[in-house]
Amino acid sequence: MQEAVGILEVFGLVCAFLAADAGCKAANVRLENFDKNKPANADALPVPLLVTIKFRGSVADVEAAMAAAEEVAKANTGIVQQHIIPRPTADTEKMLKLSAFDKS
């Protein structure tokens, strides 16, 4: 069975940990590696680091996890983008494995 993926991009690593924790407690999902991005306009942002959280599970569980995570993120530093992909293609699955945290 193919799993859905929920992608939530937030401002800052602390917000990412808080949102990920809330999502995992709200539904039967698992986390994939976080990803990071420091955009060119980082100094103009609330926090100069964007972190992407990836939840995996059934569509219903990913929806519940994303709702809980979004609520926590909004109460902290905020959300940049969010999206749920119910059935990622094989090529999308490859891209979901990439993480800038692996690089120095």
Residue pairs with C-beta under 8 A, 6 or more apart in sequence:
2 87
2 88
3 56
3 57
3 58
3 62
4 56
4 57
4 58
4 59
4 61
4 62
4 84
4 85
4 86
4 87
4 88
5 32
5 54
5 55
5 56
5 62
5 84
5 85
5 88
5 96
6 23
6 29
6 53
6 54
6 55
6 56
6 62
6 63
6 65
6 66
6 69
6 82
6 83
6 84
7 52
7 53
7 54
7 81
7 82
7 83
7 84
7 85
8 19
8 23
8 52
8 53
8 54
8 55
8 66
8 69
8 70
8 73
8 79
8 81
8 82
9 37
9 50
9 51
9 52
9 53
9 79
9 80
9 81
9 82
10 16
10 19
10 50
10 51
10 52
10 53
10 73
10 76
10 77
10 78
10 79
10 80
11 45
11 46
11 47
11 49
11 50
11 51
11 77
11 78
11 79
11 80
12 46
12 47
12 49
12 51
12 76
12 77
13 34
13 36
13 49
13 51
14 76
14 77
15 47
15 51
15 72
15 73
15 76
15 77
15 78
16 34
16 51
16 52
16 53
18 72
18 73
18 76
19 53
19 69
19 70
19 72
19 73
19 76
20 31
20 34
20 53
20 55
20 69
21 72
22 68
22 69
22 71
22 72
23 29
23 53
23 55
23 65
23 66
23 68
23 69
24 30
24 31
24 55
24 65
25 68
26 64
26 65
26 67
26 68
26 69
27 55
27 57
27 60
27 61
27 62
27 63
27 64
27 65
27 68
28 57
28 58
28 61
29 55
29 56
29 57
29 61
29 62
29 65
30 55
30 56
30 57
31 53
31 54
31 55
31 56
32 54
32 55
32 56
32 96
32 97
33 54
33 97
33 99
33 101
33 102
34 51
34 52
34 53
34 54
34 99
34 101
35 51
35 52
35 54
35 98
35 99
35 100
35 101
36 49
36 50
36 51
36 52
36 99
36 100
36 101
37 49
37 50
37 51
37 52
37 100
38 48
38 49
38 50
39 45
39 50
42 48
42 49
46 77
46 78
47 77
50 80
53 69
54 96
55 61
55 62
55 65
55 66
55 69
56 62
57 65
59 84
59 86
62 84
63 84
66 82
66 84
70 79
70 82
73 79
85 92
88 96
